[in-house]
């Protein structure tokens, strides 16, 4: 939803920073109160769940007040900064402007930090964002919520259109879903007194109140249930530690790290993948002795270092063309398997902010050297947070080079909605046999996880065997090198 900015330019409301982002962490202010700023000058650096974003000033003016402390989570729609316009607008007047429901004219797209949307754009009705119904006047319109909130509703088996939204403009939040699920659970099927409250009711207290007793956030029914447990026999107190352990202060905590930003996005994505896909893993080994000799020859020819990763990526691209069902994504909204005509390789990158998976588009059209350059470029962009958001989506297959940090085999989690992921282990020298003779060879461990809903076990094994065969036959993989 586009954010309507005030006509008098008295304050700047934090807009959607891209693709339905509803909150962001304030990393650093780039301006100070009393400072004169120009149009498009950066006001602050903010971190979303995918990228570090510079928020520009929409107009020139003098900064009067900064709303928010560094490290604070700010919601889209809240006032980010106020400008000195020579008037006497009080916070109460500003709040009245912010809380005023948007009119039909205000709903016209005013653009976001990443651009604006043509009002004539036509989209399928199933993906169209519609206005949320008012709580006191139910309608047939779909509830207004982000994809992440809708996913939570599906996981809790909640009809999101029945939930009253407490967010800006009637938007349904994750807390609304959880409260609705908790109230429905307590009203439809009351729990016996001998059972404690469900874990879902405990989680908000842990995330938002830290060491505060859980009982302060539990509904009345849950409190009575917890009290009833304490009066039961010892054999009935088996579930009690679930609540008491969370309520008691935790000793020996060296640091508390907020569960947000990239780390929270990683957790949400992996959890959704595990809950949605049916994982199975197949492992194999490749004798990369010959291709390693070719790699060293290229290093000498180019005068630069090359790892085995781009060679593995080249083999994967060729294998994906031979096994198209592995180069696919799943659209669970319409129950379809999308066999992709392009090969966009995701490459897992370890950063100080957490795991990121940049995507190299049309990887099958790149040479080994070009793949090496592409990996270096996107990895650098991830580590300094300069990578564009568009380079973090659209993958059709992912490779995780766990061997660069140690380890041989793994059970990688699929990067949903893709249907497979390959983990590359550390190559080790081993004694091998060929034609009845022993020799010292370099062996590369490979582990591939597949979504069993799409990829059968035999097909997964055949695909990995194709990759192994290409790595063991460098003349086939790289005929011109």
TORKOL-4160 file (C-alpha; in steps of 0.2 Angstrom, whole numbers, padded with zeros to 4 digits, m for minus):
481
<pt num="1" X="0000" Y="0000" Z="0000"/>
<pt num="2" X="0007" Y="0017" Z="m0005"/>
<pt num="3" X="0011" Y="0029" Z="0009"/>
<pt num="4" X="0002" Y="0046" Z="0008"/>
<pt num="5" X="0014" Y="0060" Z="0013"/>
<pt num="6" X="0007" Y="0077" Z="0020"/>
<pt num="7" X="0005" Y="0091" Z="0008"/>
<pt num="8" X="0012" Y="0104" Z="0020"/>
<pt num="9" X="0029" Y="0094" Z="0021"/>
<pt num="10" X="0028" Y="0095" Z="0039"/>
<pt num="11" X="0034" Y="0077" Z="0042"/>
<pt num="12" X="0040" Y="0061" Z="0032"/>
<pt num="13" X="0031" Y="0045" Z="0035"/>
<pt num="14" X="0041" Y="0029" Z="0033"/>
<pt num="15" X="0035" Y="0021" Z="0017"/>
<pt num="16" X="0035" Y="0003" Z="0011"/>
<pt num="17" X="0054" Y="m0001" Z="0008"/>
<pt num="18" X="0049" Y="m0014" Z="m0005"/>
<pt num="19" X="0039" Y="m0030" Z="m0008"/>
<pt num="20" X="0027" Y="m0028" Z="0006"/>
<pt num="21" X="0040" Y="m0024" Z="0020"/>
<pt num="22" X="0030" Y="m0018" Z="0035"/>
<pt num="23" X="0044" Y="m0015" Z="0047"/>
<pt num="24" X="0063" Y="m0011" Z="0047"/>
<pt num="25" X="0077" Y="m0008" Z="0059"/>
<pt num="26" X="0084" Y="0009" Z="0061"/>
<pt num="27" X="0103" Y="0006" Z="0059"/>
<pt num="28" X="0110" Y="0023" Z="0058"/>
<pt num="29" X="0104" Y="0041" Z="0057"/>
<pt num="30" X="0113" Y="0051" Z="0043"/>
<pt num="31" X="0106" Y="0068" Z="0048"/>
<pt num="32" X="0104" Y="0078" Z="0065"/>
<pt num="33" X="0090" Y="0090" Z="0071"/>
<pt num="34" X="0093" Y="0107" Z="0065"/>
<pt num="35" X="0102" Y="0101" Z="0049"/>
<pt num="36" X="0096" Y="0107" Z="0032"/>
<pt num="37" X="0094" Y="0093" Z="0020"/>
<pt num="38" X="0092" Y="0093" Z="0001"/>
<pt num="39" X="0079" Y="0083" Z="m0009"/>
<pt num="40" X="0085" Y="0064" Z="m0011"/>
<pt num="41" X="0098" Y="0067" Z="0003"/>
<pt num="42" X="0099" Y="0051" Z="0014"/>
<pt num="43" X="0090" Y="0053" Z="0030"/>
<pt num="44" X="0094" Y="0036" Z="0038"/>
<pt num="45" X="0100" Y="0018" Z="0035"/>
<pt num="46" X="0087" Y="0005" Z="0038"/>
<pt num="47" X="0088" Y="m0014" Z="0038"/>
<pt num="48" X="0074" Y="m0024" Z="0031"/>
<pt num="49" X="0073" Y="m0043" Z="0031"/>
<pt num="50" X="0084" Y="m0044" Z="0015"/>
<pt num="51" X="0094" Y="m0028" Z="0012"/>
<pt num="52" X="0101" Y="m0012" Z="0019"/>
<pt num="53" X="0091" Y="0002" Z="0013"/>
<pt num="54" X="0096" Y="0021" Z="0012"/>
<pt num="55" X="0080" Y="0031" Z="0015"/>
<pt num="56" X="0080" Y="0048" Z="0006"/>
<pt num="57" X="0072" Y="0064" Z="0010"/>
<pt num="58" X="0057" Y="0067" Z="m0002"/>
<pt num="59" X="0060" Y="0086" Z="m0001"/>
<pt num="60" X="0072" Y="0099" Z="0005"/>
<pt num="61" X="0070" Y="0107" Z="0022"/>
<pt num="62" X="0076" Y="0108" Z="0040"/>
<pt num="63" X="0075" Y="0093" Z="0051"/>
<pt num="64" X="0066" Y="0097" Z="0067"/>
<pt num="65" X="0065" Y="0080" Z="0076"/>
<pt num="66" X="0071" Y="0062" Z="0073"/>
<pt num="67" X="0058" Y="0049" Z="0078"/>
<pt num="68" X="0067" Y="0033" Z="0083"/>
<pt num="69" X="0083" Y="0027" Z="0091"/>
<pt num="70" X="0096" Y="0017" Z="0082"/>
<pt num="71" X="0093" Y="m0001" Z="0084"/>
<pt num="72" X="0074" Y="0002" Z="0085"/>
<pt num="73" X="0061" Y="m0007" Z="0074"/>
<pt num="74" X="0050" Y="0005" Z="0065"/>
<pt num="75" X="0034" Y="0001" Z="0057"/>
<pt num="76" X="0029" Y="0007" Z="0040"/>
<pt num="77" X="0017" Y="0021" Z="0041"/>
<pt num="78" X="0025" Y="0029" Z="0057"/>
<pt num="79" X="0033" Y="0046" Z="0056"/>
<pt num="80" X="0051" Y="0045" Z="0053"/>
<pt num="81" X="0056" Y="0063" Z="0054"/>
<pt num="82" X="0048" Y="0080" Z="0056"/>
<pt num="83" X="0053" Y="0096" Z="0047"/>
<pt num="84" X="0053" Y="0114" Z="0053"/>
<pt num="85" X="0040" Y="0123" Z="0042"/>
<pt num="86" X="0038" Y="0138" Z="0054"/>
<pt num="87" X="0021" Y="0132" Z="0060"/>
<pt num="88" X="0016" Y="0125" Z="0077"/>
<pt num="89" X="0010" Y="0108" Z="0073"/>
<pt num="90" X="0010" Y="0098" Z="0089"/>
<pt num="91" X="0012" Y="0080" Z="0091"/>
<pt num="92" X="m0006" Y="0078" Z="0094"/>
<pt num="93" X="m0010" Y="0086" Z="0077"/>
<pt num="94" X="0002" Y="0075" Z="0068"/>
<pt num="95" X="m0005" Y="0060" Z="0076"/>
<pt num="96" X="m0022" Y="0065" Z="0070"/>
<pt num="97" X="m0015" Y="0066" Z="0052"/>
<pt num="98" X="m0007" Y="0049" Z="0053"/>
<pt num="99" X="m0022" Y="0040" Z="0061"/>
<pt num="100" X="m0034" Y="0047" Z="0049"/>
<pt num="101" X="m0041" Y="0033" Z="0037"/>
<pt num="102" X="m0035" Y="0035" Z="0019"/>
<pt num="103" X="m0048" Y="0042" Z="0007"/>
<pt num="104" X="m0050" Y="0036" Z="m0010"/>
<pt num="105" X="m0039" Y="0049" Z="m0017"/>
<pt num="106" X="m0026" Y="0046" Z="m0004"/>
<pt num="107" X="m0026" Y="0027" Z="m0009"/>
<pt num="108" X="m0019" Y="0032" Z="m0026"/>
<pt num="109" X="m0001" Y="0025" Z="m0028"/>
<pt num="110" X="0012" Y="0038" Z="m0022"/>
<pt num="111" X="0027" Y="0027" Z="m0025"/>
<pt num="112" X="0039" Y="0020" Z="m0012"/>
<pt num="113" X="0057" Y="0021" Z="m0010"/>
<pt num="114" X="0060" Y="0008" Z="m0024"/>
<pt num="115" X="0048" Y="0016" Z="m0036"/>
<pt num="116" X="0030" Y="0018" Z="m0041"/>
<pt num="117" X="0017" Y="0007" Z="m0048"/>
<pt num="118" X="0006" Y="0012" Z="m0063"/>
<pt num="119" X="m0012" Y="0013" Z="m0058"/>
<pt num="120" X="m0017" Y="0004" Z="m0074"/>
<pt num="121" X="m0008" Y="m0011" Z="m0070"/>
<pt num="122" X="m0019" Y="m0027" Z="m0070"/>
<pt num="123" X="m0015" Y="m0042" Z="m0059"/>
<pt num="124" X="m0025" Y="m0058" Z="m0056"/>
<pt num="125" X="m0038" Y="m0056" Z="m0042"/>
<pt num="126" X="m0030" Y="m0069" Z="m0031"/>
<pt num="127" X="m0014" Y="m0058" Z="m0030"/>
<pt num="128" X="m0023" Y="m0041" Z="m0029"/>
<pt num="129" X="m0021" Y="m0031" Z="m0013"/>
<pt num="130" X="m0038" Y="m0026" Z="m0007"/>
<pt num="131" X="m0044" Y="m0014" Z="0007"/>
<pt num="132" X="m0046" Y="m0023" Z="0024"/>
<pt num="133" X="m0064" Y="m0024" Z="0030"/>
<pt num="134" X="m0068" Y="m0014" Z="0045"/>
<pt num="135" X="m0070" Y="m0024" Z="0061"/>
<pt num="136" X="m0088" Y="m0018" Z="0064"/>
<pt num="137" X="m0094" Y="m0020" Z="0046"/>
<pt num="138" X="m0089" Y="m0037" Z="0039"/>
<pt num="139" X="m0088" Y="m0038" Z="0020"/>
<pt num="140" X="m0083" Y="m0051" Z="0007"/>
<pt num="141" X="m0066" Y="m0042" Z="0004"/>
<pt num="142" X="m0050" Y="m0051" Z="0008"/>
<pt num="143" X="m0041" Y="m0046" Z="0024"/>
<pt num="144" X="m0026" Y="m0035" Z="0021"/>
<pt num="145" X="m0010" Y="m0043" Z="0027"/>
<pt num="146" X="0008" Y="m0047" Z="0021"/>
<pt num="147" X="0013" Y="m0064" Z="0014"/>
<pt num="148" X="0022" Y="m0068" Z="0030"/>
<pt num="149" X="0006" Y="m0065" Z="0040"/>
<pt num="150" X="m0004" Y="m0075" Z="0028"/>
<pt num="151" X="0008" Y="m0089" Z="0030"/>
<pt num="152" X="0006" Y="m0089" Z="0049"/>
<pt num="153" X="m0013" Y="m0089" Z="0047"/>
<pt num="154" X="m0011" Y="m0105" Z="0036"/>
<pt num="155" X="0001" Y="m0113" Z="0048"/>
<pt num="156" X="m0012" Y="m0110" Z="0062"/>
<pt num="157" X="m0027" Y="m0115" Z="0052"/>
<pt num="158" X="m0035" Y="m0098" Z="0054"/>
<pt num="159" X="m0046" Y="m0090" Z="0041"/>
<pt num="160" X="m0038" Y="m0073" Z="0040"/>
<pt num="161" X="m0053" Y="m0065" Z="0033"/>
<pt num="162" X="m0062" Y="m0067" Z="0050"/>
<pt num="163" X="m0048" Y="m0059" Z="0060"/>
<pt num="164" X="m0050" Y="m0040" Z="0064"/>
<pt num="165" X="m0034" Y="m0031" Z="0060"/>
<pt num="166" X="m0026" Y="m0019" Z="0073"/>
<pt num="167" X="m0013" Y="m0013" Z="0061"/>
<pt num="168" X="m0013" Y="0004" Z="0051"/>
<pt num="169" X="m0028" Y="0004" Z="0039"/>
<pt num="170" X="m0035" Y="m0012" Z="0047"/>
<pt num="171" X="m0020" Y="m0022" Z="0042"/>
<pt num="172" X="m0020" Y="m0039" Z="0050"/>
<pt num="173" X="m0004" Y="m0042" Z="0060"/>
<pt num="174" X="0005" Y="m0058" Z="0066"/>
<pt num="175" X="m0001" Y="m0054" Z="0084"/>
<pt num="176" X="m0019" Y="m0053" Z="0078"/>
<pt num="177" X="m0018" Y="m0070" Z="0070"/>
<pt num="178" X="m0010" Y="m0078" Z="0086"/>
<pt num="179" X="m0023" Y="m0069" Z="0098"/>
<pt num="180" X="m0037" Y="m0075" Z="0086"/>
<pt num="181" X="m0030" Y="m0093" Z="0086"/>
<pt num="182" X="m0028" Y="m0093" Z="0105"/>
<pt num="183" X="m0046" Y="m0086" Z="0108"/>
<pt num="184" X="m0053" Y="m0099" Z="0096"/>
<pt num="185" X="m0044" Y="m0113" Z="0104"/>
<pt num="186" X="m0050" Y="m0108" Z="0122"/>
<pt num="187" X="m0068" Y="m0105" Z="0117"/>
<pt num="188" X="m0071" Y="m0120" Z="0105"/>
<pt num="189" X="m0062" Y="m0133" Z="0114"/>
<pt num="190" X="m0058" Y="m0129" Z="0133"/>
<pt num="191" X="m0043" Y="m0138" Z="0140"/>
<pt num="192" X="m0044" Y="m0148" Z="0155"/>
<pt num="193" X="m0037" Y="m0140" Z="0171"/>
<pt num="194" X="m0022" Y="m0153" Z="0171"/>
<pt num="195" X="m0015" Y="m0146" Z="0155"/>
<pt num="196" X="m0004" Y="m0130" Z="0154"/>
<pt num="197" X="m0006" Y="m0116" Z="0141"/>
<pt num="198" X="m0001" Y="m0120" Z="0123"/>
<pt num="199" X="0017" Y="m0115" Z="0118"/>
<pt num="200" X="0009" Y="m0103" Z="0105"/>
<pt num="201" X="0003" Y="m0091" Z="0119"/>
<pt num="202" X="0020" Y="m0092" Z="0127"/>
<pt num="203" X="0030" Y="m0086" Z="0112"/>
<pt num="204" X="0025" Y="m0067" Z="0112"/>
<pt num="205" X="0031" Y="m0065" Z="0130"/>
<pt num="206" X="0048" Y="m0072" Z="0127"/>
<pt num="207" X="0051" Y="m0061" Z="0111"/>
<pt num="208" X="0044" Y="m0045" Z="0118"/>
<pt num="209" X="0045" Y="m0045" Z="0137"/>
<pt num="210" X="0061" Y="m0056" Z="0139"/>
<pt num="211" X="0063" Y="m0061" Z="0157"/>
<pt num="212" X="0045" Y="m0054" Z="0162"/>
<pt num="213" X="0034" Y="m0068" Z="0169"/>
<pt num="214" X="0024" Y="m0076" Z="0156"/>
<pt num="215" X="0008" Y="m0075" Z="0167"/>
<pt num="216" X="0007" Y="m0056" Z="0162"/>
<pt num="217" X="0003" Y="m0060" Z="0144"/>
<pt num="218" X="m0008" Y="m0076" Z="0146"/>
<pt num="219" X="m0027" Y="m0075" Z="0144"/>
<pt num="220" X="m0038" Y="m0077" Z="0160"/>
<pt num="221" X="m0042" Y="m0095" Z="0155"/>
<pt num="222" X="m0024" Y="m0099" Z="0153"/>
<pt num="223" X="m0020" Y="m0092" Z="0170"/>
<pt num="224" X="m0033" Y="m0102" Z="0178"/>
<pt num="225" X="m0026" Y="m0118" Z="0170"/>
<pt num="226" X="m0009" Y="m0114" Z="0175"/>
<pt num="227" X="m0015" Y="m0112" Z="0193"/>
<pt num="228" X="m0025" Y="m0128" Z="0192"/>
<pt num="229" X="m0009" Y="m0137" Z="0187"/>
<pt num="230" X="0000" Y="m0133" Z="0203"/>
<pt num="231" X="m0013" Y="m0141" Z="0213"/>
<pt num="232" X="m0013" Y="m0158" Z="0204"/>
<pt num="233" X="m0003" Y="m0173" Z="0209"/>
<pt num="234" X="0015" Y="m0175" Z="0204"/>
<pt num="235" X="0011" Y="m0187" Z="0190"/>
<pt num="236" X="0000" Y="m0173" Z="0182"/>
<pt num="237" X="0014" Y="m0160" Z="0183"/>
<pt num="238" X="0024" Y="m0167" Z="0168"/>
<pt num="239" X="0020" Y="m0152" Z="0156"/>
<pt num="240" X="0022" Y="m0139" Z="0170"/>
<pt num="241" X="0041" Y="m0135" Z="0166"/>
<pt num="242" X="0036" Y="m0128" Z="0149"/>
<pt num="243" X="0029" Y="m0113" Z="0158"/>
<pt num="244" X="0039" Y="m0111" Z="0173"/>
<pt num="245" X="0056" Y="m0112" Z="0164"/>
<pt num="246" X="0051" Y="m0098" Z="0153"/>
<pt num="247" X="0044" Y="m0087" Z="0167"/>
<pt num="248" X="0060" Y="m0089" Z="0178"/>
<pt num="249" X="0075" Y="m0078" Z="0175"/>
<pt num="250" X="0088" Y="m0087" Z="0165"/>
<pt num="251" X="0106" Y="m0087" Z="0172"/>
<pt num="252" X="0122" Y="m0087" Z="0162"/>
<pt num="253" X="0116" Y="m0077" Z="0147"/>
<pt num="254" X="0132" Y="m0068" Z="0140"/>
<pt num="255" X="0122" Y="m0058" Z="0126"/>
<pt num="256" X="0105" Y="m0056" Z="0120"/>
<pt num="257" X="0103" Y="m0054" Z="0101"/>
<pt num="258" X="0087" Y="m0048" Z="0094"/>
<pt num="259" X="0079" Y="m0061" Z="0083"/>
<pt num="260" X="0076" Y="m0049" Z="0068"/>
<pt num="261" X="0082" Y="m0043" Z="0051"/>
<pt num="262" X="0091" Y="m0056" Z="0041"/>
<pt num="263" X="0092" Y="m0068" Z="0055"/>
<pt num="264" X="0073" Y="m0068" Z="0057"/>
<pt num="265" X="0070" Y="m0069" Z="0038"/>
<pt num="266" X="0082" Y="m0085" Z="0037"/>
<pt num="267" X="0072" Y="m0093" Z="0051"/>
<pt num="268" X="0055" Y="m0089" Z="0043"/>
<pt num="269" X="0061" Y="m0096" Z="0026"/>
<pt num="270" X="0069" Y="m0112" Z="0033"/>
<pt num="271" X="0054" Y="m0116" Z="0044"/>
<pt num="272" X="0042" Y="m0113" Z="0030"/>
<pt num="273" X="0053" Y="m0124" Z="0019"/>
<pt num="274" X="0054" Y="m0138" Z="0032"/>
<pt num="275" X="0035" Y="m0137" Z="0035"/>
<pt num="276" X="0030" Y="m0137" Z="0016"/>
<pt num="277" X="0042" Y="m0148" Z="0007"/>
<pt num="278" X="0046" Y="m0166" Z="0009"/>
<pt num="279" X="0065" Y="m0167" Z="0011"/>
<pt num="280" X="0076" Y="m0182" Z="0006"/>
<pt num="281" X="0095" Y="m0182" Z="0003"/>
<pt num="282" X="0106" Y="m0192" Z="m0008"/>
<pt num="283" X="0125" Y="m0191" Z="m0007"/>
<pt num="284" X="0139" Y="m0196" Z="m0019"/>
<pt num="285" X="0157" Y="m0193" Z="m0022"/>
<pt num="286" X="0167" Y="m0187" Z="m0037"/>
<pt num="287" X="0185" Y="m0190" Z="m0042"/>
<pt num="288" X="0190" Y="m0173" Z="m0047"/>
<pt num="289" X="0208" Y="m0177" Z="m0049"/>
<pt num="290" X="0208" Y="m0173" Z="m0068"/>
<pt num="291" X="0198" Y="m0158" Z="m0067"/>
<pt num="292" X="0208" Y="m0151" Z="m0052"/>
<pt num="293" X="0224" Y="m0152" Z="m0064"/>
<pt num="294" X="0214" Y="m0142" Z="m0077"/>
<pt num="295" X="0209" Y="m0130" Z="m0064"/>
<pt num="296" X="0228" Y="m0127" Z="m0059"/>
<pt num="297" X="0232" Y="m0125" Z="m0077"/>
<pt num="298" X="0219" Y="m0111" Z="m0079"/>
<pt num="299" X="0226" Y="m0103" Z="m0064"/>
<pt num="300" X="0243" Y="m0102" Z="m0071"/>
<pt num="301" X="0236" Y="m0096" Z="m0088"/>
<pt num="302" X="0225" Y="m0083" Z="m0081"/>
<pt num="303" X="0237" Y="m0078" Z="m0067"/>
<pt num="304" X="0223" Y="m0078" Z="m0054"/>
<pt num="305" X="0216" Y="m0090" Z="m0041"/>
<pt num="306" X="0201" Y="m0102" Z="m0046"/>
<pt num="307" X="0192" Y="m0113" Z="m0034"/>
<pt num="308" X="0182" Y="m0129" Z="m0038"/>
<pt num="309" X="0166" Y="m0121" Z="m0036"/>
<pt num="310" X="0163" Y="m0113" Z="m0053"/>
<pt num="311" X="0168" Y="m0130" Z="m0061"/>
<pt num="312" X="0154" Y="m0138" Z="m0050"/>
<pt num="313" X="0142" Y="m0124" Z="m0055"/>
<pt num="314" X="0146" Y="m0127" Z="m0073"/>
<pt num="315" X="0142" Y="m0146" Z="m0071"/>
<pt num="316" X="0126" Y="m0142" Z="m0062"/>
<pt num="317" X="0120" Y="m0131" Z="m0076"/>
<pt num="318" X="0123" Y="m0145" Z="m0089"/>
<pt num="319" X="0114" Y="m0158" Z="m0078"/>
<pt num="320" X="0099" Y="m0146" Z="m0075"/>
<pt num="321" X="0097" Y="m0146" Z="m0094"/>
<pt num="322" X="0097" Y="m0165" Z="m0094"/>
<pt num="323" X="0085" Y="m0166" Z="m0079"/>
<pt num="324" X="0073" Y="m0152" Z="m0081"/>
<pt num="325" X="0061" Y="m0157" Z="m0067"/>
<pt num="326" X="0075" Y="m0153" Z="m0055"/>
<pt num="327" X="0076" Y="m0136" Z="m0062"/>
<pt num="328" X="0059" Y="m0131" Z="m0056"/>
<pt num="329" X="0049" Y="m0121" Z="m0043"/>
<pt num="330" X="0033" Y="m0125" Z="m0034"/>
<pt num="331" X="0018" Y="m0113" Z="m0034"/>
<pt num="332" X="0008" Y="m0120" Z="m0019"/>
<pt num="333" X="m0005" Y="m0106" Z="m0021"/>
<pt num="334" X="m0012" Y="m0114" Z="m0037"/>
<pt num="335" X="m0004" Y="m0132" Z="m0034"/>
<pt num="336" X="0007" Y="m0131" Z="m0049"/>
<pt num="337" X="0025" Y="m0137" Z="m0053"/>
<pt num="338" X="0034" Y="m0124" Z="m0064"/>
<pt num="339" X="0048" Y="m0132" Z="m0074"/>
<pt num="340" X="0059" Y="m0117" Z="m0078"/>
<pt num="341" X="0067" Y="m0113" Z="m0095"/>
<pt num="342" X="0081" Y="m0103" Z="m0087"/>
<pt num="343" X="0094" Y="m0108" Z="m0075"/>
<pt num="344" X="0096" Y="m0096" Z="m0061"/>
<pt num="345" X="0109" Y="m0102" Z="m0049"/>
<pt num="346" X="0108" Y="m0097" Z="m0030"/>
<pt num="347" X="0124" Y="m0097" Z="m0021"/>
<pt num="348" X="0124" Y="m0097" Z="m0002"/>
<pt num="349" X="0135" Y="m0084" Z="0006"/>
<pt num="350" X="0140" Y="m0083" Z="0024"/>
<pt num="351" X="0140" Y="m0065" Z="0030"/>
<pt num="352" X="0141" Y="m0057" Z="0048"/>
<pt num="353" X="0123" Y="m0053" Z="0046"/>
<pt num="354" X="0118" Y="m0071" Z="0042"/>
<pt num="355" X="0116" Y="m0083" Z="0027"/>
<pt num="356" X="0111" Y="m0074" Z="0011"/>
<pt num="357" X="0107" Y="m0083" Z="m0006"/>
<pt num="358" X="0111" Y="m0071" Z="m0021"/>
<pt num="359" X="0106" Y="m0077" Z="m0038"/>
<pt num="360" X="0116" Y="m0078" Z="m0054"/>
<pt num="361" X="0104" Y="m0076" Z="m0068"/>
<pt num="362" X="0107" Y="m0087" Z="m0084"/>
<pt num="363" X="0121" Y="m0096" Z="m0076"/>
<pt num="364" X="0121" Y="m0109" Z="m0090"/>
<pt num="365" X="0127" Y="m0096" Z="m0102"/>
<pt num="366" X="0142" Y="m0091" Z="m0092"/>
<pt num="367" X="0160" Y="m0099" Z="m0094"/>
<pt num="368" X="0169" Y="m0106" Z="m0079"/>
<pt num="369" X="0179" Y="m0090" Z="m0077"/>
<pt num="370" X="0163" Y="m0079" Z="m0079"/>
<pt num="371" X="0155" Y="m0090" Z="m0065"/>
<pt num="372" X="0169" Y="m0087" Z="m0054"/>
<pt num="373" X="0168" Y="m0068" Z="m0057"/>
<pt num="374" X="0150" Y="m0068" Z="m0054"/>
<pt num="375" X="0151" Y="m0077" Z="m0037"/>
<pt num="376" X="0164" Y="m0065" Z="m0031"/>
<pt num="377" X="0154" Y="m0050" Z="m0036"/>
<pt num="378" X="0138" Y="m0056" Z="m0028"/>
<pt num="379" X="0147" Y="m0062" Z="m0012"/>
<pt num="380" X="0155" Y="m0045" Z="m0010"/>
<pt num="381" X="0138" Y="m0037" Z="m0012"/>
<pt num="382" X="0130" Y="m0048" Z="0001"/>
<pt num="383" X="0144" Y="m0045" Z="0014"/>
<pt num="384" X="0144" Y="m0026" Z="0012"/>
<pt num="385" X="0125" Y="m0026" Z="0010"/>
<pt num="386" X="0126" Y="m0016" Z="m0007"/>
<pt num="387" X="0117" Y="m0030" Z="m0017"/>
<pt num="388" X="0101" Y="m0026" Z="m0025"/>
<pt num="389" X="0085" Y="m0034" Z="m0019"/>
<pt num="390" X="0082" Y="m0041" Z="m0036"/>
<pt num="391" X="0098" Y="m0052" Z="m0035"/>
<pt num="392" X="0091" Y="m0061" Z="m0020"/>
<pt num="393" X="0076" Y="m0068" Z="m0029"/>
<pt num="394" X="0071" Y="m0079" Z="m0044"/>
<pt num="395" X="0083" Y="m0094" Z="m0041"/>
<pt num="396" X="0079" Y="m0111" Z="m0049"/>
<pt num="397" X="0093" Y="m0121" Z="m0040"/>
<pt num="398" X="0104" Y="m0117" Z="m0025"/>
<pt num="399" X="0122" Y="m0123" Z="m0022"/>
<pt num="400" X="0130" Y="m0122" Z="m0004"/>
<pt num="401" X="0149" Y="m0123" Z="m0003"/>
<pt num="402" X="0150" Y="m0129" Z="0014"/>
<pt num="403" X="0167" Y="m0137" Z="0011"/>
<pt num="404" X="0175" Y="m0120" Z="0011"/>
<pt num="405" X="0173" Y="m0120" Z="0030"/>
<pt num="406" X="0176" Y="m0138" Z="0033"/>
<pt num="407" X="0165" Y="m0154" Z="0033"/>
<pt num="408" X="0161" Y="m0167" Z="0020"/>
<pt num="409" X="0143" Y="m0172" Z="0019"/>
<pt num="410" X="0127" Y="m0162" Z="0024"/>
<pt num="411" X="0108" Y="m0162" Z="0024"/>
<pt num="412" X="0105" Y="m0145" Z="0016"/>
<pt num="413" X="0088" Y="m0137" Z="0018"/>
<pt num="414" X="0079" Y="m0133" Z="0001"/>
<pt num="415" X="0078" Y="m0114" Z="m0003"/>
<pt num="416" X="0059" Y="m0114" Z="m0006"/>
<pt num="417" X="0050" Y="m0113" Z="m0018"/>
<pt num="418" X="0065" Y="m0122" Z="m0027"/>
<pt num="419" X="0064" Y="m0141" Z="m0027"/>
<pt num="420" X="0083" Y="m0145" Z="m0024"/>
<pt num="421" X="0099" Y="m0139" Z="m0017"/>
<pt num="422" X="0117" Y="m0146" Z="m0018"/>
<pt num="423" X="0129" Y="m0145" Z="m0004"/>
<pt num="424" X="0148" Y="m0146" Z="m0009"/>
<pt num="425" X="0160" Y="m0153" Z="0004"/>
<pt num="426" X="0178" Y="m0152" Z="0006"/>
<pt num="427" X="0189" Y="m0161" Z="m0007"/>
<pt num="428" X="0201" Y="m0173" Z="0001"/>
<pt num="429" X="0215" Y="m0183" Z="m0006"/>
<pt num="430" X="0212" Y="m0202" Z="m0004"/>
<pt num="431" X="0219" Y="m0218" Z="m0011"/>
<pt num="432" X="0208" Y="m0224" Z="m0026"/>
<pt num="433" X="0209" Y="m0238" Z="m0038"/>
<pt num="434" X="0207" Y="m0238" Z="m0057"/>
<pt num="435" X="0210" Y="m0253" Z="m0069"/>
<pt num="436" X="0217" Y="m0263" Z="m0054"/>
<pt num="437" X="0230" Y="m0250" Z="m0050"/>
<pt num="438" X="0231" Y="m0238" Z="m0035"/>
<pt num="439" X="0233" Y="m0220" Z="m0036"/>
<pt num="440" X="0231" Y="m0204" Z="m0025"/>
<pt num="441" X="0216" Y="m0195" Z="m0030"/>
<pt num="442" X="0206" Y="m0180" Z="m0025"/>
<pt num="443" X="0188" Y="m0184" Z="m0020"/>
<pt num="444" X="0174" Y="m0171" Z="m0018"/>
<pt num="445" X="0159" Y="m0176" Z="m0007"/>
<pt num="446" X="0142" Y="m0170" Z="m0014"/>
<pt num="447" X="0125" Y="m0170" Z="m0005"/>
<pt num="448" X="0109" Y="m0165" Z="m0013"/>
<pt num="449" X="0092" Y="m0163" Z="m0004"/>
<pt num="450" X="0076" Y="m0164" Z="m0015"/>
<pt num="451" X="0058" Y="m0160" Z="m0013"/>
<pt num="452" X="0050" Y="m0178" Z="m0014"/>
<pt num="453" X="0034" Y="m0170" Z="m0020"/>
<pt num="454" X="0042" Y="m0166" Z="m0036"/>
<pt num="455" X="0058" Y="m0175" Z="m0038"/>
<pt num="456" X="0058" Y="m0194" Z="m0036"/>
<pt num="457" X="0072" Y="m0203" Z="m0027"/>
<pt num="458" X="0078" Y="m0211" Z="m0043"/>
<pt num="459" X="0078" Y="m0195" Z="m0052"/>
<pt num="460" X="0088" Y="m0186" Z="m0038"/>
<pt num="461" X="0101" Y="m0200" Z="m0039"/>
<pt num="462" X="0102" Y="m0199" Z="m0058"/>
<pt num="463" X="0104" Y="m0180" Z="m0058"/>
<pt num="464" X="0118" Y="m0181" Z="m0045"/>
<pt num="465" X="0126" Y="m0195" Z="m0055"/>
<pt num="466" X="0126" Y="m0184" Z="m0070"/>
<pt num="467" X="0135" Y="m0171" Z="m0060"/>
<pt num="468" X="0148" Y="m0183" Z="m0054"/>
<pt num="469" X="0151" Y="m0190" Z="m0072"/>
<pt num="470" X="0154" Y="m0172" Z="m0079"/>
<pt num="471" X="0166" Y="m0168" Z="m0065"/>
<pt num="472" X="0175" Y="m0184" Z="m0068"/>
<pt num="473" X="0176" Y="m0180" Z="m0087"/>
<pt num="474" X="0183" Y="m0163" Z="m0089"/>
<pt num="475" X="0185" Y="m0165" Z="m0107"/>
<pt num="476" X="0166" Y="m0167" Z="m0109"/>
<pt num="477" X="0162" Y="m0153" Z="m0096"/>
<pt num="478" X="0175" Y="m0140" Z="m0103"/>
<pt num="479" X="0179" Y="m0146" Z="m0121"/>
<pt num="480" X="0187" Y="m0129" Z="m0126"/>
<pt num="481" X="0198" Y="m0127" Z="m0110"/>
